Amino acid sequence: MKYKNWAITAAMAALTAFAPAHAADQTVSFAAQSSTASFVGTNPLLAGGDDVITFTGLTAGTYDFVLVLTGVDTTISGVSLNGVTGTAVNTDRFFFASVVGSTQTPLALTINGIAGAAGAYTGSLTVTAVPEPETYALMGMGLMTLGFLARRSRRRN
């Protein structure tokens, strides 16, 4: 029985040793009644080659979004939010990145790159709810009803 426990422990240790570390992955929540969430990269930055930041606190639905990311002593090779790819500009010591698009919740930002010893980044995500198709249908029906009533009142006069 002791050999079985030892074998399981050894297998778990081997899996853990070869799994990429993601210590800087984090969850950021939108504050109540806010459409902007800000975040700061935590150390170790880009452990395993990427950081994943998950955003919570939004109701289920589709959102238009604008993400702005800046940093120092870090080379960013890719930025994406729910598969929408952004652009990154790396200069000598600084980088700037942005992603603009529309997607559904939950929102997950993936940042790929390499961080230097003094590496740091910060960013903000601003979202705007996209109206559901039913909202547009209801608005169209209301406008048609107003048009019908206006036409009907003109005929009476």
Biotite code that builds the C-alpha atoms (Angstrom):
import biotite.structure as struc

atoms = struc.array([
    struc.Atom([0.000, 0.000, 0.000], chain_id="A", res_id=1, res_name="MET", atom_name="CA", element="C"),
    struc.Atom([2.892, 2.328, 0.773], chain_id="A", res_id=2, res_name="LYS", atom_name="CA", element="C"),
    struc.Atom([4.278, 1.803, -2.728], chain_id="A", res_id=3, res_name="TYR", atom_name="CA", element="C"),
    struc.Atom([0.963, 2.837, -4.286], chain_id="A", res_id=4, res_name="LYS", atom_name="CA", element="C"),
    struc.Atom([0.922, 6.108, -2.293], chain_id="A", res_id=5, res_name="ASN", atom_name="CA", element="C"),
    struc.Atom([4.562, 6.714, -3.174], chain_id="A", res_id=6, res_name="TRP", atom_name="CA", element="C"),
    struc.Atom([3.849, 6.150, -6.895], chain_id="A", res_id=7, res_name="ALA", atom_name="CA", element="C"),
    struc.Atom([0.889, 8.558, -6.845], chain_id="A", res_id=8, res_name="ILE", atom_name="CA", element="C"),
    struc.Atom([2.952, 11.199, -5.025], chain_id="A", res_id=9, res_name="THR", atom_name="CA", element="C"),
    struc.Atom([5.811, 10.831, -7.523], chain_id="A", res_id=10, res_name="ALA", atom_name="CA", element="C"),
    struc.Atom([3.411, 11.121, -10.480], chain_id="A", res_id=11, res_name="ALA", atom_name="CA", element="C"),
    struc.Atom([1.813, 14.284, -9.045], chain_id="A", res_id=12, res_name="MET", atom_name="CA", element="C"),
    struc.Atom([5.225, 15.835, -8.401], chain_id="A", res_id=13, res_name="ALA", atom_name="CA", element="C"),
    struc.Atom([6.314, 15.097, -11.981], chain_id="A", res_id=14, res_name="ALA", atom_name="CA", element="C"),
    struc.Atom([3.147, 16.681, -13.412], chain_id="A", res_id=15, res_name="LEU", atom_name="CA", element="C"),
    struc.Atom([3.584, 19.757, -11.231], chain_id="A", res_id=16, res_name="THR", atom_name="CA", element="C"),
    struc.Atom([7.240, 20.132, -12.185], chain_id="A", res_id=17, res_name="ALA", atom_name="CA", element="C"),
    struc.Atom([6.482, 20.210, -15.925], chain_id="A", res_id=18, res_name="PHE", atom_name="CA", element="C"),
    struc.Atom([3.334, 22.340, -15.785], chain_id="A", res_id=19, res_name="ALA", atom_name="CA", element="C"),
    struc.Atom([3.864, 25.999, -16.716], chain_id="A", res_id=20, res_name="PRO", atom_name="CA", element="C"),
    struc.Atom([3.654, 28.436, -13.819], chain_id="A", res_id=21, res_name="ALA", atom_name="CA", element="C"),
    struc.Atom([0.985, 31.122, -13.995], chain_id="A", res_id=22, res_name="HIS", atom_name="CA", element="C"),
    struc.Atom([1.517, 32.889, -10.693], chain_id="A", res_id=23, res_name="ALA", atom_name="CA", element="C"),
    struc.Atom([0.694, 36.311, -12.140], chain_id="A", res_id=24, res_name="ALA", atom_name="CA", element="C"),
    struc.Atom([-2.737, 35.252, -13.426], chain_id="A", res_id=25, res_name="ASP", atom_name="CA", element="C"),
    struc.Atom([-5.414, 37.235, -11.657], chain_id="A", res_id=26, res_name="GLN", atom_name="CA", element="C"),
    struc.Atom([-9.105, 38.030, -11.439], chain_id="A", res_id=27, res_name="THR", atom_name="CA", element="C"),
    struc.Atom([-10.276, 41.650, -11.605], chain_id="A", res_id=28, res_name="VAL", atom_name="CA", element="C"),
    struc.Atom([-13.835, 42.658, -10.763], chain_id="A", res_id=29, res_name="SER", atom_name="CA", element="C"),
    struc.Atom([-15.783, 45.577, -12.182], chain_id="A", res_id=30, res_name="PHE", atom_name="CA", element="C"),
    struc.Atom([-16.960, 47.815, -9.331], chain_id="A", res_id=31, res_name="ALA", atom_name="CA", element="C"),
    struc.Atom([-20.720, 48.244, -8.947], chain_id="A", res_id=32, res_name="ALA", atom_name="CA", element="C"),
    struc.Atom([-22.164, 50.681, -11.489], chain_id="A", res_id=33, res_name="GLN", atom_name="CA", element="C"),
    struc.Atom([-18.774, 51.026, -13.210], chain_id="A", res_id=34, res_name="SER", atom_name="CA", element="C"),
    struc.Atom([-17.938, 50.299, -16.813], chain_id="A", res_id=35, res_name="SER", atom_name="CA", element="C"),
    struc.Atom([-14.153, 50.421, -16.292], chain_id="A", res_id=36, res_name="THR", atom_name="CA", element="C"),
    struc.Atom([-11.887, 47.942, -14.535], chain_id="A", res_id=37, res_name="ALA", atom_name="CA", element="C"),
    struc.Atom([-8.201, 48.725, -13.932], chain_id="A", res_id=38, res_name="SER", atom_name="CA", element="C"),
    struc.Atom([-5.437, 46.235, -13.201], chain_id="A", res_id=39, res_name="PHE", atom_name="CA", element="C"),
    struc.Atom([-1.723, 46.079, -12.426], chain_id="A", res_id=40, res_name="VAL", atom_name="CA", element="C"),
    struc.Atom([0.492, 43.141, -13.319], chain_id="A", res_id=41, res_name="GLY", atom_name="CA", element="C"),
    struc.Atom([1.599, 41.098, -10.325], chain_id="A", res_id=42, res_name="THR", atom_name="CA", element="C"),
    struc.Atom([4.942, 39.364, -9.917], chain_id="A", res_id=43, res_name="ASN", atom_name="CA", element="C"),
    struc.Atom([6.213, 37.190, -11.341], chain_id="A", res_id=44, res_name="PRO", atom_name="CA", element="C"),
    struc.Atom([5.153, 38.824, -14.608], chain_id="A", res_id=45, res_name="LEU", atom_name="CA", element="C"),
    struc.Atom([4.567, 36.619, -17.632], chain_id="A", res_id=46, res_name="LEU", atom_name="CA", element="C"),
    struc.Atom([5.568, 33.459, -15.782], chain_id="A", res_id=47, res_name="ALA", atom_name="CA", element="C"),
    struc.Atom([5.409, 30.613, -18.271], chain_id="A", res_id=48, res_name="GLY", atom_name="CA", element="C"),
    struc.Atom([5.241, 33.172, -21.113], chain_id="A", res_id=49, res_name="GLY", atom_name="CA", element="C"),
    struc.Atom([1.780, 34.578, -20.501], chain_id="A", res_id=50, res_name="ASP", atom_name="CA", element="C"),
    struc.Atom([-0.572, 36.173, -17.986], chain_id="A", res_id=51, res_name="ASP", atom_name="CA", element="C"),
    struc.Atom([-4.330, 35.629, -18.005], chain_id="A", res_id=52, res_name="VAL", atom_name="CA", element="C"),
    struc.Atom([-6.551, 38.263, -16.408], chain_id="A", res_id=53, res_name="ILE", atom_name="CA", element="C"),
    struc.Atom([-10.190, 37.291, -15.945], chain_id="A", res_id=54, res_name="THR", atom_name="CA", element="C"),
    struc.Atom([-12.780, 40.050, -15.496], chain_id="A", res_id=55, res_name="PHE", atom_name="CA", element="C"),
    struc.Atom([-15.859, 39.451, -13.340], chain_id="A", res_id=56, res_name="THR", atom_name="CA", element="C"),
    struc.Atom([-18.775, 41.517, -12.075], chain_id="A", res_id=57, res_name="GLY", atom_name="CA", element="C"),
    struc.Atom([-20.575, 41.977, -15.404], chain_id="A", res_id=58, res_name="LEU", atom_name="CA", element="C"),
    struc.Atom([-24.009, 40.596, -16.172], chain_id="A", res_id=59, res_name="THR", atom_name="CA", element="C"),
    struc.Atom([-24.155, 38.007, -18.932], chain_id="A", res_id=60, res_name="ALA", atom_name="CA", element="C"),
    struc.Atom([-24.370, 39.543, -22.376], chain_id="A", res_id=61, res_name="GLY", atom_name="CA", element="C"),
    struc.Atom([-22.442, 41.073, -25.242], chain_id="A", res_id=62, res_name="THR", atom_name="CA", element="C"),
    struc.Atom([-20.167, 44.060, -24.693], chain_id="A", res_id=63, res_name="TYR", atom_name="CA", element="C"),
    struc.Atom([-18.188, 46.484, -26.833], chain_id="A", res_id=64, res_name="ASP", atom_name="CA", element="C"),
    struc.Atom([-14.807, 46.995, -25.221], chain_id="A", res_id=65, res_name="PHE", atom_name="CA", element="C"),
    struc.Atom([-11.641, 49.081, -25.331], chain_id="A", res_id=66, res_name="VAL", atom_name="CA", element="C"),
    struc.Atom([-8.537, 47.775, -23.585], chain_id="A", res_id=67, res_name="LEU", atom_name="CA", element="C"),
    struc.Atom([-5.426, 49.898, -23.054], chain_id="A", res_id=68, res_name="VAL", atom_name="CA", element="C"),
    struc.Atom([-2.219, 48.353, -21.705], chain_id="A", res_id=69, res_name="LEU", atom_name="CA", element="C"),
    struc.Atom([1.123, 50.035, -20.993], chain_id="A", res_id=70, res_name="THR", atom_name="CA", element="C"),
    struc.Atom([4.331, 48.819, -19.408], chain_id="A", res_id=71, res_name="GLY", atom_name="CA", element="C"),
    struc.Atom([8.052, 49.073, -18.908], chain_id="A", res_id=72, res_name="VAL", atom_name="CA", element="C"),
    struc.Atom([10.960, 46.597, -19.289], chain_id="A", res_id=73, res_name="ASP", atom_name="CA", element="C"),
    struc.Atom([8.630, 44.057, -20.899], chain_id="A", res_id=74, res_name="THR", atom_name="CA", element="C"),
    struc.Atom([8.416, 42.803, -24.487], chain_id="A", res_id=75, res_name="THR", atom_name="CA", element="C"),
    struc.Atom([4.843, 41.936, -25.457], chain_id="A", res_id=76, res_name="ILE", atom_name="CA", element="C"),
    struc.Atom([4.412, 39.497, -28.352], chain_id="A", res_id=77, res_name="SER", atom_name="CA", element="C"),
    struc.Atom([0.624, 39.275, -28.264], chain_id="A", res_id=78, res_name="GLY", atom_name="CA", element="C"),
    struc.Atom([-2.507, 40.576, -26.556], chain_id="A", res_id=79, res_name="VAL", atom_name="CA", element="C"),
    struc.Atom([-6.023, 39.176, -26.963], chain_id="A", res_id=80, res_name="SER", atom_name="CA", element="C"),
    struc.Atom([-9.367, 39.459, -25.189], chain_id="A", res_id=81, res_name="LEU", atom_name="CA", element="C"),
    struc.Atom([-11.664, 36.456, -25.746], chain_id="A", res_id=82, res_name="ASN", atom_name="CA", element="C"),
    struc.Atom([-9.825, 35.731, -28.989], chain_id="A", res_id=83, res_name="GLY", atom_name="CA", element="C"),
    struc.Atom([-9.989, 39.312, -30.320], chain_id="A", res_id=84, res_name="VAL", atom_name="CA", element="C"),
    struc.Atom([-6.364, 40.126, -31.128], chain_id="A", res_id=85, res_name="THR", atom_name="CA", element="C"),
    struc.Atom([-4.910, 43.518, -30.332], chain_id="A", res_id=86, res_name="GLY", atom_name="CA", element="C"),
    struc.Atom([-1.857, 45.459, -31.393], chain_id="A", res_id=87, res_name="THR", atom_name="CA", element="C"),
    struc.Atom([1.293, 45.922, -29.347], chain_id="A", res_id=88, res_name="ALA", atom_name="CA", element="C"),
    struc.Atom([4.090, 48.427, -29.943], chain_id="A", res_id=89, res_name="VAL", atom_name="CA", element="C"),
    struc.Atom([7.385, 47.707, -28.206], chain_id="A", res_id=90, res_name="ASN", atom_name="CA", element="C"),
    struc.Atom([9.981, 50.452, -27.922], chain_id="A", res_id=91, res_name="THR", atom_name="CA", element="C"),
    struc.Atom([13.385, 50.302, -26.258], chain_id="A", res_id=92, res_name="ASP", atom_name="CA", element="C"),
    struc.Atom([12.052, 50.055, -22.681], chain_id="A", res_id=93, res_name="ARG", atom_name="CA", element="C"),
    struc.Atom([8.323, 50.745, -22.929], chain_id="A", res_id=94, res_name="PHE", atom_name="CA", element="C"),
    struc.Atom([5.373, 49.074, -24.598], chain_id="A", res_id=95, res_name="PHE", atom_name="CA", element="C"),
    struc.Atom([1.837, 50.121, -25.477], chain_id="A", res_id=96, res_name="PHE", atom_name="CA", element="C"),
    struc.Atom([-0.993, 47.778, -26.488], chain_id="A", res_id=97, res_name="ALA", atom_name="CA", element="C"),
    struc.Atom([-4.702, 48.024, -27.241], chain_id="A", res_id=98, res_name="SER", atom_name="CA", element="C"),
    struc.Atom([-7.581, 45.750, -28.135], chain_id="A", res_id=99, res_name="VAL", atom_name="CA", element="C"),
    struc.Atom([-10.918, 47.025, -29.450], chain_id="A", res_id=100, res_name="VAL", atom_name="CA", element="C"),
    struc.Atom([-13.917, 44.880, -30.315], chain_id="A", res_id=101, res_name="GLY", atom_name="CA", element="C"),
    struc.Atom([-17.086, 43.211, -29.165], chain_id="A", res_id=102, res_name="SER", atom_name="CA", element="C"),
    struc.Atom([-17.482, 39.917, -27.291], chain_id="A", res_id=103, res_name="THR", atom_name="CA", element="C"),
    struc.Atom([-19.595, 38.053, -24.771], chain_id="A", res_id=104, res_name="GLN", atom_name="CA", element="C"),
    struc.Atom([-18.943, 37.481, -21.079], chain_id="A", res_id=105, res_name="THR", atom_name="CA", element="C"),
    struc.Atom([-16.963, 36.087, -19.342], chain_id="A", res_id=106, res_name="PRO", atom_name="CA", element="C"),
    struc.Atom([-14.012, 38.267, -20.371], chain_id="A", res_id=107, res_name="LEU", atom_name="CA", element="C"),
    struc.Atom([-10.466, 36.882, -20.282], chain_id="A", res_id=108, res_name="ALA", atom_name="CA", element="C"),
    struc.Atom([-7.384, 38.858, -21.337], chain_id="A", res_id=109, res_name="LEU", atom_name="CA", element="C"),
    struc.Atom([-4.261, 36.963, -22.406], chain_id="A", res_id=110, res_name="THR", atom_name="CA", element="C"),
    struc.Atom([-0.930, 38.801, -22.485], chain_id="A", res_id=111, res_name="ILE", atom_name="CA", element="C"),
    struc.Atom([2.034, 36.996, -24.090], chain_id="A", res_id=112, res_name="ASN", atom_name="CA", element="C"),
    struc.Atom([5.639, 38.134, -23.763], chain_id="A", res_id=113, res_name="GLY", atom_name="CA", element="C"),
    struc.Atom([8.795, 38.321, -21.708], chain_id="A", res_id=114, res_name="ILE", atom_name="CA", element="C"),
    struc.Atom([9.354, 40.517, -18.650], chain_id="A", res_id=115, res_name="ALA", atom_name="CA", element="C"),
    struc.Atom([12.699, 41.947, -17.605], chain_id="A", res_id=116, res_name="GLY", atom_name="CA", element="C"),
    struc.Atom([13.915, 42.201, -14.019], chain_id="A", res_id=117, res_name="ALA", atom_name="CA", element="C"),
    struc.Atom([12.154, 45.557, -13.536], chain_id="A", res_id=118, res_name="ALA", atom_name="CA", element="C"),
    struc.Atom([9.149, 44.609, -15.695], chain_id="A", res_id=119, res_name="GLY", atom_name="CA", element="C"),
    struc.Atom([5.749, 46.083, -14.936], chain_id="A", res_id=120, res_name="ALA", atom_name="CA", element="C"),
    struc.Atom([2.460, 46.746, -16.710], chain_id="A", res_id=121, res_name="TYR", atom_name="CA", element="C"),
    struc.Atom([-0.870, 48.365, -16.000], chain_id="A", res_id=122, res_name="THR", atom_name="CA", element="C"),
    struc.Atom([-4.082, 48.614, -17.948], chain_id="A", res_id=123, res_name="GLY", atom_name="CA", element="C"),
    struc.Atom([-7.777, 49.379, -18.031], chain_id="A", res_id=124, res_name="SER", atom_name="CA", element="C"),
    struc.Atom([-10.750, 47.761, -19.711], chain_id="A", res_id=125, res_name="LEU", atom_name="CA", element="C"),
    struc.Atom([-13.811, 49.871, -20.545], chain_id="A", res_id=126, res_name="THR", atom_name="CA", element="C"),
    struc.Atom([-17.016, 48.131, -21.623], chain_id="A", res_id=127, res_name="VAL", atom_name="CA", element="C"),
    struc.Atom([-20.377, 49.223, -23.011], chain_id="A", res_id=128, res_name="THR", atom_name="CA", element="C"),
    struc.Atom([-23.359, 46.860, -23.115], chain_id="A", res_id=129, res_name="ALA", atom_name="CA", element="C"),
    struc.Atom([-24.622, 46.002, -26.608], chain_id="A", res_id=130, res_name="VAL", atom_name="CA", element="C"),
    struc.Atom([-28.437, 46.019, -26.780], chain_id="A", res_id=131, res_name="PRO", atom_name="CA", element="C"),
    struc.Atom([-30.080, 42.654, -27.431], chain_id="A", res_id=132, res_name="GLU", atom_name="CA", element="C"),
    struc.Atom([-31.945, 42.195, -30.756], chain_id="A", res_id=133, res_name="PRO", atom_name="CA", element="C"),
    struc.Atom([-35.225, 42.177, -28.847], chain_id="A", res_id=134, res_name="GLU", atom_name="CA", element="C"),
    struc.Atom([-34.525, 45.762, -27.759], chain_id="A", res_id=135, res_name="THR", atom_name="CA", element="C"),
    struc.Atom([-34.262, 46.882, -31.371], chain_id="A", res_id=136, res_name="TYR", atom_name="CA", element="C"),
    struc.Atom([-37.427, 44.948, -32.303], chain_id="A", res_id=137, res_name="ALA", atom_name="CA", element="C"),
    struc.Atom([-39.375, 46.584, -29.475], chain_id="A", res_id=138, res_name="LEU", atom_name="CA", element="C"),
    struc.Atom([-38.098, 50.028, -30.439], chain_id="A", res_id=139, res_name="MET", atom_name="CA", element="C"),
    struc.Atom([-39.094, 49.422, -34.094], chain_id="A", res_id=140, res_name="GLY", atom_name="CA", element="C"),
    struc.Atom([-42.585, 48.341, -33.069], chain_id="A", res_id=141, res_name="MET", atom_name="CA", element="C"),
    struc.Atom([-42.944, 51.480, -30.942], chain_id="A", res_id=142, res_name="GLY", atom_name="CA", element="C"),
    struc.Atom([-41.870, 53.716, -33.836], chain_id="A", res_id=143, res_name="LEU", atom_name="CA", element="C"),
    struc.Atom([-44.284, 51.964, -36.218], chain_id="A", res_id=144, res_name="MET", atom_name="CA", element="C"),
    struc.Atom([-47.130, 52.449, -33.717], chain_id="A", res_id=145, res_name="THR", atom_name="CA", element="C"),
    struc.Atom([-46.322, 56.164, -33.396], chain_id="A", res_id=146, res_name="LEU", atom_name="CA", element="C"),
    struc.Atom([-46.244, 56.492, -37.192], chain_id="A", res_id=147, res_name="GLY", atom_name="CA", element="C"),
    struc.Atom([-49.600, 54.711, -37.513], chain_id="A", res_id=148, res_name="PHE", atom_name="CA", element="C"),
    struc.Atom([-51.200, 56.949, -34.876], chain_id="A", res_id=149, res_name="LEU", atom_name="CA", element="C"),
    struc.Atom([-49.772, 60.111, -36.489], chain_id="A", res_id=150, res_name="ALA", atom_name="CA", element="C"),
    struc.Atom([-51.102, 59.071, -39.912], chain_id="A", res_id=151, res_name="ARG", atom_name="CA", element="C"),
    struc.Atom([-54.506, 58.193, -38.459], chain_id="A", res_id=152, res_name="ARG", atom_name="CA", element="C"),
    struc.Atom([-54.837, 61.562, -36.669], chain_id="A", res_id=153, res_name="SER", atom_name="CA", element="C"),
    struc.Atom([-53.928, 63.416, -39.917], chain_id="A", res_id=154, res_name="ARG", atom_name="CA", element="C"),
    struc.Atom([-56.754, 61.628, -41.779], chain_id="A", res_id=155, res_name="ARG", atom_name="CA", element="C"),
    struc.Atom([-59.319, 62.748, -39.181], chain_id="A", res_id=156, res_name="ARG", atom_name="CA", element="C"),
    struc.Atom([-58.391, 66.410, -39.563], chain_id="A", res_id=157, res_name="ASN", atom_name="CA", element="C"),
])
